[in-house]
C-alpha cells in the first residue's frame, strides 16, 4: 500500500471539523499501513465528576480512530463505515495531559472490520483497551 501520510492525516483532521472529534480536540497524528493514531488532551472539559478522564470520552476517542481507520480500507466514493459494537476496558485513570489512541486491524472482511484500539498516556502506560466492530455499507445517494 503506497500512501501519502501527510495527506491522509490532513484528510482525517479536515473530516473531523464541526463534529464531536473537534469538540474533544481529537487530532490524528500518525498513520501506517496497519494503524491509525490520534491524540486527545485530558482536561476538565472531558473529566467525570471525580476529576478523571471520563470513560465515555475514551470510548469516543476509540470509536473515532477505529472508524476513521476503516475508511482507509474502503472506497469512500462508494462505501460508508458505521460502528456497530464497541467494548472498553478502563484500566488506569488519568487527570491531565494527553492520551494517544492507536487502532490496529484485527480482521478486514468485505463487510466487517474488527479493530483493537489501545489508549495510552504520554509514557506508553495503557489507560484503556477497546475493541470496535465496523460494518461497511454501500454509500447512500440522496
Secondary structure, DSSP 8 states (H G I E B T S, - for coil): ----HHHHHHHHHHHTTTSHHHHTT-EEEEEETTEEEEEEEESGGGB-TTSSB-HHHHHHHHHHHHHHHHHTTS-TTTEEEEEEEEEEEE-S---SEEEEEEEEEEEE-SSEEEEEEEEE-TT--EEEEEEEEEEEEE----
